[in-house]
Amino acid sequence: MATTVTQERLTGRAWAVLLVLCGAIFLEGIDVSMMGVALPSIRAELGLSTTELQWVVSAYLLSYGGFVLLGGRAADLLGRRRMFIGWLVVFLLFSGLGGFANEGWVLIVARFVTGIAAAFMTPAGLSIITTTYPEGPQRNKALLVYAGTAGAGFSLGMVAGGLLTAIDWRWVFFAPVVLAAIILVGALALIPREANPALTRTGFDLTGALTLTGAMLLLVATVVRAPDVQAGQTLATVVGGLALFGLFLLVERRAAAPLVRFGLFRSASLVRANLGAILLVGSFVGFQFVTVLYLQELRHWSEFETGLALMVLGLDAILSPLLTPWLVERFGNGRVMFGGFVFAAAGYALFLPLGADWTYAAMLPTFLLLSLAFSFAYGPLTIAATDGVAEEEQGLAGGVLTTSFQFGSALGLAVVAAMLATADELTLDGFRTALLVPLVAAVLGLAATAPGLKKRTTSAAPAGNPG
């Protein structure tokens, strides 16, 4: 891009651009986590059934997971700035629509379109970072700050959601509108324009886009709905999704300008990073689901108390830009990433002997270990998933990574929910059994990232000075 900077340190303008992009990923994270806290109040006012209430969450997950690969490629072909700003406006408008909703279907439609907006906006923002900041210390610094902000948004959203819901659940939708408007002003002023989007040279693979989006929608729907539908429906959506994905592969082999260049996946580092992303986020979302139910259903803590208890997980927002860059520079990206999964596995293991009257002090070691796990693993996974990818495919790489994060979230939630659903009521033994899921996922993450221990990744060494 036109304003790529070559200095080791980030300039003032480079920090300003990064602040805008971090604001967007913070917006996405806080929007998701606030929603979970507000659901009971939404149900009470709008009179939603359990199925309708579930779709307030599932509609967002489906559209986000279904469109994110298309969103990543669209950023490469149509222009990253254009996609980021355009879909930020859509996010703002439909978040506001959700706040004004007086019927369940309006809220569900608003969440579906908001998910589409996030699916286009998020990979565009990530690819702006990876094409604006040169590969090496400067880019890695930016990515680690970006990753920490994403984690902070998700963690702080639970507390903010509790506070806003105490006023009125509609503020869970209106607050993101205010934040999105501020980010939009900054984006218009600071994000540099691109000269000639790749579309002017290559064209757009519409058939590939439609088949891929259809396949992703069906596969994500399979995971999201698995705990609530019969096995026959699950099998049908799996078969339909795989059939569309097979058709997509055939289309891409014959397309003059394919939507996805499969040579991208020859990078073992990229594949391992995306597998690690699925396992890291899937394990955490599953753990969080169990913990929230334990605190609220078994211990009868309020939403606000639960949010405060989990707020310590947001420490990765501080550790990612301050500690992780030094560790990556000292030990290499792969080793730090592996260390993150070590902390995750240890944290989940410590939570297994869950007691009916555990004090917060007994839970705190796990929460602290998980904040370390995210600060060590999330940013390095982002670096590994985009490192060495050509500039014209950075949006695609970002879309693949975002897909992995979203698919991991849906998968972790579905597996844990299915295990809890096997019992007629929530019990301590049921919680302990479900907690095995995140532990197993973290152990698998150790196996997936272990090859990174073999050599020190010098290209992924971020600057120790924040600049």
For each residue, the residues with C-beta under 8 A, 3 or more apart:
1: 4 80 128 131 132 192 194
2: 192 193 194 195
3: 13 17 132 192
4: 1 131 132 133 134
5: 10 11 14 132 133 134 138
6: 134
7: 10 11 138
8: 137 138 463 467
9: 138 463 465 467
10: 5 7 14 15 18 133 138 141 142 466 467
11: 5 7 14 15 467
12: 15 16
13: 3 16 17 190
14: 5 10 11 17 18 132 133 138 142
15: 10 11 12 18 19 467
16: 12 13 19 20 186 190
17: 3 13 14 20 21 128 132 190 191 192
18: 10 14 15 21 22 129 133 142 145 146
19: 15 16 22 23 186
20: 16 17 23 24 183 186 187 190 191
21: 17 18 24 25 125 126 128 129 146 191
22: 18 19 25 26 145 146 149
23: 19 20 26 27 149 179 182 183 186
24: 20 21 27 28 84 88 121 122 125 183 187
25: 21 22 28 29 122 125 126 146 149 150 153
26: 22 23 29 30 149 150 152 153 179
27: 23 24 30 31 91 153 176 179 180 183
28: 24 25 31 32 118 121 122 150 153
29: 25 26 32 33 149 150 151 152 153 154 157
30: 26 27 33 34 153 154 156 157 160 176 179
31: 27 28 34 35 95 114 118 157 176
32: 28 29 35 36 60 154 157
33: 29 30 36 37 153 154 155 156 157 158 161
34: 30 31 37 38 157 158 160 161 164 172 175 176
35: 31 32 38 39 56 57 60 111 161 172
36: 32 33 39 57 158 161 292
37: 33 34 158 161 162 165 172 303 306 307
38: 34 35 41 42 161 164 165 169 172
39: 35 36 42 43 53 56 57
40: 43 44 303
41: 38 44 45 165 169
42: 38 39 45 46 48 53 56 107 169
43: 39 40 46 47 48 53
44: 40 41 47
45: 41 42 169
46: 42 43 101 102 103 104 107
47: 43 44 104
48: 42 43 52 53 56 104
49: 52 53
50: 53 54
51: 54 55 228
52: 48 49 55 56 104 108
53: 39 42 43 48 49 50 56 57
54: 50 51 57 58 228
55: 51 52 58 59 108
56: 35 39 42 48 52 53 59 60 104 107 108 111
57: 35 36 39 53 54 60 61 111
58: 54 55 61 62 221 224 225
59: 55 56 62 63 108 109 111 112 115
60: 32 35 56 57 63 64 111 112 114 115 118
61: 57 58 64 65 115 220 224 406 409 410
62: 58 59 65 66 112 115 217 220 221 224
63: 59 60 66 67 111 112 113 114 115 116 119 217
64: 60 61 67 68 115 116 118 119 406
65: 61 62 68 119 216 217 219 220 403 406 407 410
66: 62 63 119 213 214 216 217 220
67: 63 64 70 71 115 116 119 120 213 216
68: 64 65 71 72 119 122 123 216 399 402 403 406
69: 72 73 212 213 216 260 396 399 400 403
70: 67 73 74 119 120 209 212 213 259 399
71: 67 68 74 75 83 87 119 120 121 122 123 124 395 399 402
72: 68 69 75 76 123 124 127 395 396 397 398 399 400 402
73: 69 70 76 77 209 259 260 395 396 399
74: 70 71 77 78 83 120 124 395
75: 71 72 78 79 80 83 84 120 123 124 127 395 398 399
76: 72 73 80 127 198 392 393 394 395 396
77: 73 74 197 198 199 202 204 395
78: 74 75 82 83 197 199
79: 75 82 83 194 197
80: 1 75 76 83 84 124 127 128 131 194 395
81: 84 85 124 128 187 191 192 193 194
82: 78 79 85 86 194 197
83: 71 74 75 78 79 80 86 87 120 121 124 395
84: 24 75 80 81 87 88 121 124 125 128 187 191
85: 81 82 88 89 184 187 188 191
86: 82 83 89 90 120
87: 71 83 84 90 91 116 117 118 120 121 124
88: 24 84 85 91 92 117 121 180 183 184 187
89: 85 86 92 93 184
90: 86 87 93 94 113 114 116 117
91: 27 87 88 94 95 114 117 118 121 176 180
92: 88 89 95 96 176 177 180 181 184
93: 89 90 96 97
94: 90 91 97 98 110 113 114 117
95: 31 91 92 98 99 110 114 173 174 176 177 180
96: 92 93 99 100 173 174 177
97: 93 94 100 101 106 109 110
98: 94 95 101 106 107 110 111 114 173
99: 95 96 170 171 172 173 174 177
100: 96 97 170
101: 46 97 98 104 106 107 110
102: 46 106
103: 46 106 107
104: 46 47 48 52 56 101 107 108
105: 108 109
106: 97 98 101 102 103 109 110
107: 42 46 56 98 101 103 104 110 111
108: 52 55 56 59 104 105 111 112
109: 59 97 105 106 112 113
110: 94 95 97 98 101 106 107 113 114 173
111: 35 56 57 59 60 63 98 107 108 114 115
112: 59 60 62 63 108 109 115 116
113: 63 90 94 109 110 116 117
114: 31 60 63 90 91 94 95 98 110 111 117 118
115: 59 60 61 62 63 64 67 111 112 118 119
116: 63 64 67 87 90 112 113 119 120
117: 87 88 90 91 94 113 114 120 121
118: 28 31 60 64 87 91 114 115 121 122
119: 63 64 65 66 67 68 70 71 115 116 122 123 402
120: 67 70 71 74 75 83 86 87 116 117 123 124
121: 24 28 71 83 84 87 88 91 117 118 124 125
122: 24 25 28 68 71 118 119 125 126 398 402
123: 68 71 72 75 119 120 126 127 395 398 399 401 402
124: 71 72 74 75 80 81 83 84 87 120 121 127 128 395 398
125: 21 24 25 84 121 122 128 129
126: 21 25 122 123 129 130 146 382 386 394 398 401 402
127: 72 75 76 80 123 124 130 131 394 395 397 398
128: 1 17 21 80 81 84 124 125 131 132 191
129: 18 21 125 126 132 133 139 142 143 146
130: 126 127 133 135 139 143 386 389 394 397 398
131: 1 4 80 127 128 391 394
132: 1 3 4 5 14 17 128 129 192
133: 4 5 10 14 18 129 130 138 139 141 142
134: 4 5 6 138 139
135: 130 139 387 388 459
136: 139 140 459 461
137: 8 140 141 329 461 462 463
138: 5 7 8 9 10 14 133 134 141 142 463
139: 129 130 133 134 135 136 142 143 383
140: 136 137 143 144 325 328 333 379 383 460 461 462 463
141: 10 133 137 138 144 145 321 325 462 463 466 467
142: 10 14 18 129 133 138 139 145 146
143: 129 130 139 140 146 147 379 382 383 386 462
144: 140 141 147 148 320 321 324 325 328 379 383 462
145: 18 22 141 142 148 149 320 321
146: 18 21 22 25 126 129 142 143 149 150 379 382
147: 143 144 150 151 316 320 378 379 382
148: 144 145 151 152 316 317 318 319 320 321 324 375 378 379
149: 22 23 25 26 29 145 146 152 153 317
150: 25 26 28 29 146 147 153 154 378
151: 29 147 148 154 155 313 314 316 317 320 374 375 378
152: 26 29 148 149 155 156 314 316 317
153: 25 26 27 28 29 30 33 149 150 156 157
154: 29 30 32 33 150 151 157 158 314
155: 33 151 152 158 159 310 311 313 314 316 317
156: 30 33 152 153 159 160 311 314
157: 29 30 31 32 33 34 153 154 160 161
158: 33 34 36 37 154 155 161 162 306 307 310 311
159: 155 156 162 163 304 307 308 311
160: 30 34 156 157 163 164 175 307
161: 33 34 35 36 37 38 157 158 164 165 172 303 307
162: 37 158 159 165 166 302 303 304 306 307 308
163: 159 160 166 167 304
164: 34 38 160 161 167 168 169 171 172 175
165: 37 38 41 161 162 168 169 171 172 303
166: 162 163 304
167: 163 164 171
168: 164 165 171
169: 38 41 42 45 164 165 172
170: 99 100 173 174
171: 99 164 165 167 168 174 175
172: 34 35 37 38 99 161 164 165 169 175 176
173: 95 96 98 99 110 170 176 177
174: 95 96 99 170 171 177 178
175: 34 160 164 171 172 178 179
176: 27 30 31 34 91 92 95 172 173 179 180
177: 92 95 96 99 173 174 180 181
178: 174 175 181 182
179: 23 26 27 30 175 176 182 183
180: 27 88 91 92 95 176 177 183 184
181: 92 177 178 184 185
182: 23 178 179 185 186
183: 20 23 24 27 88 179 180 186 187
184: 85 88 89 92 180 181 187 188
185: 181 182 188 189
186: 16 19 20 23 182 183 189 190
187: 20 24 81 84 85 88 183 184 190 191
188: 85 184 185 191
189: 185 186
190: 13 16 17 20 186 187
191: 17 20 21 81 84 85 128 187 188
192: 1 2 3 17 81 132
193: 2 81
194: 1 2 79 80 81 82 197
195: 2
196: 200 201
197: 77 78 79 82 194 200
198: 76 77 201 202 392
199: 77 78 202 203 204
200: 196 197
201: 196 198
202: 77 198 199 257
203: 199 256 257
204: 77 199 209 257
205: 208 209 251 252 255 257 258 259
206: 209 210
207: 210 211 251 255
208: 205 211 212 248 251 252 255 258 259 260
209: 70 73 204 205 206 212 213 259
210: 206 207 213 214
211: 207 208 214 215 244 245 247 248 251
212: 69 70 208 209 215 216 244 245 248 259 260
213: 66 67 69 70 209 210 216 217
214: 66 210 211 217 218 244
215: 211 212 218 219 241 242 244 245 247 248
216: 65 66 67 68 69 212 213 219 220 241 403
217: 62 63 65 66 213 214 220 221 241
218: 214 215 221 222 237 238 240 241 244
219: 65 215 216 222 223 237 238 241 242 245 407
220: 61 62 65 66 216 217 223 224 406 407 410
221: 58 62 217 218 224 225 237 241
222: 218 219 225 226 234 237 238 241
223: 219 220 226 407 410 411 414
224: 58 61 62 220 221 410 413 414
225: 58 221 222 228 229 233 234 237
226: 222 223 229 234 414 418
227: 414 417 418 421
228: 51 54 225
229: 225 226 233 234
230: 233 234
231: 234 235
232: 235 236
233: 225 229 230 236 237
234: 222 225 226 229 230 231 237 238
235: 231 232 238 239
236: 232 233 239 240
237: 218 219 221 222 225 233 234 240 241
238: 218 219 222 234 235 241 242
239: 235 236 242 243
240: 218 236 237 243 244
241: 215 216 217 218 219 221 222 237 238 244 245
242: 215 219 238 239 245 246
243: 239 240 246 247
244: 211 212 214 215 218 240 241 247 248
245: 211 212 215 219 241 242 248 249
246: 242 243 249 250
247: 211 215 243 244 250 251
248: 208 211 212 215 244 245 251 252
249: 245 246 252 253
250: 246 247 253 254
251: 205 207 208 211 247 248 254 255 258
252: 205 208 248 249 255 258 259 260 262
253: 249 250 258
254: 250 251
255: 205 207 208 251 252 258 259
256: 203
257: 202 203 204 205
258: 205 208 251 252 253 255 261 262
259: 70 73 205 208 209 212 252 255
260: 69 73 208 212 252 264 396
261: 258 264 393 396
262: 252 258 265 266
263: 266
264: 260 261 267 270 389 393 396 397 400
265: 262 270 271
266: 262 263
267: 264 270 271 388 389
268: 271 272 451
269: 272 273 384 387 388 452
270: 264 265 267 273 274 384 385 389 397 400
271: 265 267 268 274 275
272: 268 269 275 276 384 448 449 451 452
273: 269 270 276 277 381 382 384 385 401
274: 270 271 277 278 385 400 401 404
275: 271 272 278 279 404 448
276: 272 273 279 280 337 341 377 381 384 445 448 449
277: 273 274 280 281 381 385 401 404 405 408
278: 274 275 281 282 404 405 407 408 411
279: 275 276 282 283 341 408 441 442 444 445 448
280: 276 277 283 284 340 341 344 373 374 377 378 381 408 442 445
281: 277 278 284 285 404 405 408 409 412
282: 278 279 285 286 408 409 411 412 415 438 441
283: 279 280 286 287 344 348 412 437 438 439 441 442 445
284: 280 281 287 288 344 370 374 412 438
285: 281 282 288 289 408 409 412 413
286: 282 283 289 290 412 413 415 416 434 437 438 441
287: 283 284 290 291 348 351 370 435 438
288: 284 285 291 292 310
289: 285 286 292 293 412 413 416 417
290: 286 287 293 294 416 420 431 434 435 438
291: 287 288 294 295 310 351 363
292: 36 288 289 295 296 306 310
293: 289 290 296 297 298 420 426 431
294: 290 291 297 298 299 354 431
295: 291 292 298 299 301 305 306 309
296: 292 293 299 300 301 302 303 306
297: 293 294 300 426
298: 293 294 295 356 426 428 431
299: 294 295 296
300: 296 297
301: 295 296 305 306 309
302: 162 296 305 306
303: 37 40 161 162 165 296 306 307
304: 159 162 163 166 307 308
305: 295 301 302 308 309
306: 37 158 162 292 295 296 301 302 303 309 310
307: 37 158 159 160 161 162 303 304 310 311
308: 159 162 304 305 311
309: 295 301 305 306 312 360 363 367
310: 155 158 288 291 292 306 307 313 367
311: 155 156 158 159 307 308 314
312: 309 315 364 367 368 371
313: 151 155 310 316 367 370 371 374
314: 151 152 154 155 156 311 317 371
315: 312 318 319 368 371 372 375
316: 147 148 151 152 155 313 319 320 371 372 374 375 378
317: 148 149 151 152 155 314 320
318: 148 315 321 322
319: 148 315 316 322 323 324 371 372 375
320: 144 145 147 148 151 316 317 323 324 374 375 378 379
321: 141 144 145 148 318 324 325 466
322: 318 319 325 326 466
323: 319 320 326 327 375
324: 144 148 319 320 321 327 328 336 375 376 379 380 462
325: 140 141 144 321 322 328 329 462 463 464 466
326: 322 323 329 330 464
327: 323 324 330 331 336 339 376
328: 140 144 324 325 331 332 333 336 380 383 460 461 462
329: 137 325 326 461 462 463 464
330: 326 327
331: 327 328 335 336 456
332: 328 335 336 452 455 456 457 458 460 461
333: 140 328 336 337 380 383 384 387 452 457 460 461
334: 337 338 380 384 449 451 452 453 454 455 456 457 460
335: 331 332 338 339 452 453 456
336: 324 327 328 331 332 333 339 340 376 377 380
337: 276 333 334 340 341 376 377 380 381 384 449 452
338: 334 335 341 342 446 449 450 452 453
339: 327 335 336 342 343 376 377
340: 280 336 337 343 344 372 373 374 375 376 377 378 380
341: 276 279 280 337 338 344 345 373 377 442 445 446 449
342: 338 339 345 346 446
343: 339 340 346 347 369 370 372 373 376
344: 280 283 284 340 341 347 348 369 370 373 377 438 442 445
345: 341 342 348 349 439 442 443 445 446
346: 342 343 349 350 369
347: 343 344 350 351 365 366 367 368 369 370 373
348: 283 287 344 345 351 352 366 435 438 439 442
349: 345 346 352 439
350: 346 347 365 366 369
351: 287 291 347 348 354 363 366 435
352: 348 349 432 435 436 439
353: 432
354: 294 351 358 428 431 432 435
355: 358 362 428
356: 298 428
357:
358: 354 355 362 363
359: 362 363
360: 309 363 364
361: 364
362: 355 358 359 365
363: 291 309 351 358 359 360 366 367
364: 312 360 361 367 368
365: 347 350 362 368 369
366: 347 348 350 351 363 369 370
367: 309 310 312 313 347 363 364 370 371
368: 312 315 347 364 365 371 372
369: 343 344 346 347 350 365 366 372 373
370: 284 287 313 343 344 347 366 367 373 374
371: 312 313 314 315 316 319 367 368 374 375
372: 315 316 319 340 343 368 369 375 376
373: 280 340 341 343 344 347 369 370 376 377 442
374: 151 280 284 313 316 320 340 370 371 377 378
375: 148 151 315 316 319 320 323 324 340 371 372 378 379
376: 324 327 336 337 339 340 343 372 373 380
377: 276 280 336 337 339 340 341 344 373 374 380 381 445 449
378: 147 148 150 151 280 316 320 340 374 375 381 382
379: 140 143 144 146 147 148 320 324 375 382 383
380: 324 328 333 334 336 337 340 376 377 383 384 460
381: 273 276 277 280 337 377 378 384 385 401
382: 126 143 146 147 273 378 379 385 386 401
383: 139 140 143 144 328 333 379 380 386 387 460
384: 269 270 272 273 276 333 334 337 380 381 387 452 457 460
385: 270 273 274 277 381 382 397 400 401 404
386: 126 130 143 382 383 389 394 397 398 401
387: 135 269 333 383 384 457 459 460
388: 135 267 269 459
389: 130 264 267 270 386 393 394 396 397
390: 393 394
391: 131 394
392: 76 198
393: 76 261 264 389 390 396 397
394: 76 126 127 130 131 386 389 390 391 397 398
395: 71 72 73 74 75 76 77 80 83 123 124 127 398 399
396: 69 72 73 76 260 261 264 389 393 399 400
397: 72 127 130 264 270 385 386 389 393 394 400 401
398: 72 75 122 123 124 126 127 130 386 394 395 401 402
399: 68 69 70 71 72 73 75 123 395 396 402 403
400: 69 72 264 270 274 385 396 397 403 404
401: 123 126 273 274 277 381 382 385 386 397 398 404 405
402: 68 71 72 119 122 123 126 398 399 405 406
403: 65 68 69 216 399 400 406 407
404: 274 275 277 278 281 385 400 401 407 408
405: 277 278 281 401 402 408 409
406: 61 64 65 68 220 402 403 409 410
407: 65 219 220 223 278 403 404 410 411
408: 277 278 279 280 281 282 285 404 405 411 412
409: 61 281 282 285 405 406 412 413
410: 61 65 220 223 224 406 407 413 414
411: 223 278 282 407 408 414 415
412: 281 282 283 284 285 286 289 408 409 415 416 437 438 441
413: 224 285 286 289 409 410 416 417
414: 223 224 226 227 410 411 417 418
415: 282 286 411 412 418 419 437
416: 286 289 290 412 413 419 420 434 437 438
417: 227 289 413 414 420 421
418: 226 227 414 415 421 422
419: 415 416 422 430 433 434 437
420: 290 293 416 417 423 426 430 431 434
421: 227 417 418
422: 418 419 430
423: 420 426 427 430
424:
425:
426: 293 297 298 420 423 430 431
427: 423 430 431
428: 298 354 355 356 431 432
429: 432 433
430: 419 420 422 423 426 427 433 434
431: 290 293 294 298 354 420 426 427 428 434 435
432: 352 353 354 428 429 435 436
433: 419 429 430 436
434: 286 290 416 419 420 430 431 437
435: 287 290 348 351 352 354 431 432 438 439
436: 352 432 433 439 440
437: 283 286 412 415 416 419 434 440 441
438: 282 283 284 286 287 290 344 348 412 416 435 441 442
439: 283 345 348 349 352 435 436 442 443
440: 436 437 443 444
441: 279 282 283 286 412 437 438 444 445
442: 279 280 283 341 344 345 348 373 438 439 445 446
443: 345 439 440 446 447
444: 279 440 441 447 448
445: 276 279 280 283 341 344 345 377 441 442 448 449
446: 338 341 342 345 442 443 449 450
447: 443 444 450
448: 272 275 276 279 444 445
449: 272 276 334 337 338 341 377 445 446 452
450: 338 446 447 453
451: 268 272 334 454
452: 269 272 332 333 334 335 337 338 384 449 457
453: 334 335 338 450
454: 334 451
455: 332 334
456: 331 332 334 335
457: 332 333 334 384 387 452 460 461
458: 332 461
459: 135 136 387 388
460: 140 328 332 333 334 380 383 384 387 457
461: 136 137 140 328 329 332 333 457 458
462: 137 140 141 143 144 324 325 328 329
463: 8 9 137 138 140 141 325 329 466 467
464: 325 326 329
465: 9
466: 10 141 321 322 325 463
467: 8 9 10 11 15 141 463
